[in-house]
Amino acid sequence: MGILSGMFKTRKPRQFNYEPRYYDERKERVEKTIRVAEREAASAQEKSTQTTPPPRLSDQRFSFEAHASRQSQLANRRLIIILALLVLIVYLYLKL
C-alpha cells in the first residue's frame, strides 16, 4: 500500500493570496461610518424601542431638499429663457 500511495499523491490546493493594488480611502471611511452607525443603532435599539434621527441628519436632509428644489427652479427658468430666445430668433429670421 505504501508504494501505491506515493505514486498517486494529490497535491494540496494553492493558497489564494489577494493583495489589492489600490487603496480607496473614501470607501474605507464610508464602511467605518456604516459600521459605527450600525453599532450605535443596535445599542440605541436595545435601550429604547422608539428611535428618532439625530437633528444633524434631519438638517442635512432638509438642506439637500432645499438645494434640489432650488436647482429645479433654476433649470426650469433656464429652459424658458432658451425657448424664448429661440422663438425670438425664428421670428426675426422669418420676418426678414
MOSUL-V681974 format. One record per backbone hydrogen bond with DSSP energy under -1.0 kcal/mol. NH is the residue of the N-H (numbers start at 0). CO is the residue of the C=O. If there is no record, write none. Layout:
nh=NH co=CO
nh=NH co=CO
//
This chain:
nh=4 co=0
nh=5 co=1
nh=6 co=2
nh=7 co=3
nh=27 co=23
nh=28 co=24
nh=29 co=25
nh=30 co=26
nh=31 co=27
nh=32 co=28
nh=33 co=29
nh=34 co=30
nh=35 co=31
nh=36 co=32
nh=37 co=33
nh=38 co=34
nh=39 co=35
nh=40 co=36
nh=41 co=37
nh=42 co=38
nh=43 co=39
nh=44 co=40
nh=45 co=41
nh=46 co=42
nh=47 co=43
nh=57 co=53
nh=58 co=54
nh=59 co=55
nh=60 co=56
nh=61 co=57
nh=62 co=58
nh=63 co=59
nh=64 co=60
nh=65 co=61
nh=66 co=62
nh=67 co=63
nh=68 co=64
nh=69 co=65
nh=70 co=66
nh=71 co=67
nh=72 co=68
nh=73 co=69
nh=74 co=70
nh=75 co=71
nh=76 co=72
nh=77 co=73
nh=78 co=74
nh=79 co=75
nh=80 co=76
nh=81 co=77
nh=82 co=78
nh=83 co=79
nh=84 co=80
nh=85 co=81
nh=86 co=82
nh=87 co=83
nh=88 co=84
nh=89 co=85
nh=90 co=86
nh=91 co=87
nh=92 co=88
nh=93 co=89
nh=94 co=90
nh=95 co=91
//
